[in-house]
Amino acid sequence: MEGNGKGSFVHQYYKPTEIICGRQMKEWLPFSVSWWHNLGSQSMKGQFKHTSGILYEAEKAELAFEMMKRLDIEYFCLQGAGGCGPAENLLQAEEQQKQLNAIIEEKMNKYNSKLLCGAGNYINLEQTELGAGTSPSLDVFLQSLALEKINVDTVLQLNGTGIMFWGGKEGYQCMADTNLRLELDNRAEYIRKTIEYARKKGFKGQFYLEPKPKRPGRFQYHFDVAAAVLYLKEHDLDKEVKLCLDSYHAALAGHEFDYEFRMAKLFQTVGTIDISPDRFLDTALSEIEQVKRWVLVMYDLIELGGLSGGINFDPKDYREKYTEEFVVKALFCGQETLSWAFRAAAWLWENGKLEHLRSVRYEEISKKEANYNMEEVWERMTRRQLGRALTITPRLLRQWQNSIRKRHCTHRRKAYWQRGRGKRFS
């Protein structure tokens, strides 16, 4: 998966027009790039003529579109409100965004690119320190909602397919002085008003909510998929809003990403995927181990029939030396890792391997009758056991023993490598 120099990245596993499981690969894996985090780092500002304002944002956009062209990435994500930096008032913010939109639209036509979704930038605004939709200040709540209008107008102008509710600060700081019901209801009202305006203006696309347990807020309401789904259903928003699933946010919540994706699939709320591709480089895991982490996600994606959104790469400038070539290499490794995992998942799906494993595991419990009562259960089990101690079936016992053995071997291997090669266990 390595490139051979600048401009020479050749995909081995990602073939956009190849037919797999009845569809082209680019339809299964609609890759996208956002550049609100990655191209604004201090180590990259030296290559731009400007350091702030619309012209600076235009230079960043030009660089991003060139990267997308090199890697055959069709979609991008954009900050449609607050992306140009602080403004003196809402009218100035709207005018700045319109100017930037005109520049972006010109580059979209030049590079034949499409907007996947737009998101408001409330992370960098001081007034949203205590939240936007959950703020205790009426002025902040209404101003944030007005900025959301700019975001919707941007998506409509650029023919985007999605609108993101990116709530990095929608949480609480201290439970002692927090009206939990009021804040959750206000957040729902905030989302509902945005949806009403967008539909009124003719938006036909999808809305997304991003579960995130923390950062920058310490305690955030949409902690994980389960909490976000419960919230959407409680406020009757689940018909309009799907989830943007981030692998790093799943880790922050203490979950594996395949679990989060499976939960979202179970509740039919899978929308789009957000990934920090630089983590494919800054890791001790081998390429095979990274691919393994994504195989089950890709398998569920195939069973789901694809995404309503896309797979957005959102690199972060965690390294001290963060260069253009590093970003491109990170994007390239992300494409190849996910494509490799998708091919493995497609093989499993076509051969029915996982379905066979599941059917074998749940063969006995699937024989459970639909109608029964506790008296019948008691009579059946006492007659069957005849006073013996509680036992489990031999097949289930073997499965349990195998799982314990695998975990034990995994821990032994980890301990071995942590102690260093060639050292024997004590």
Helices and strands as residue ranges (DSSP letters): E 19-20, E 23-24, H 25-28, E 31-34, G 38-40, G 45-47, H 53-71, E 75-81, H 90-111, E 114-120, G 126-128, H 138-157, E 162-165, E 171-172, G 175-177, H 180-200, E 206-209, E 219-220, H 225-234, E 241-246, H 247-252, H 257-266, E 270-275, G 277-280, H 287-304, E 311-313, H 324-351, H 353-361, G 365-367, H 374-385, H 394-419
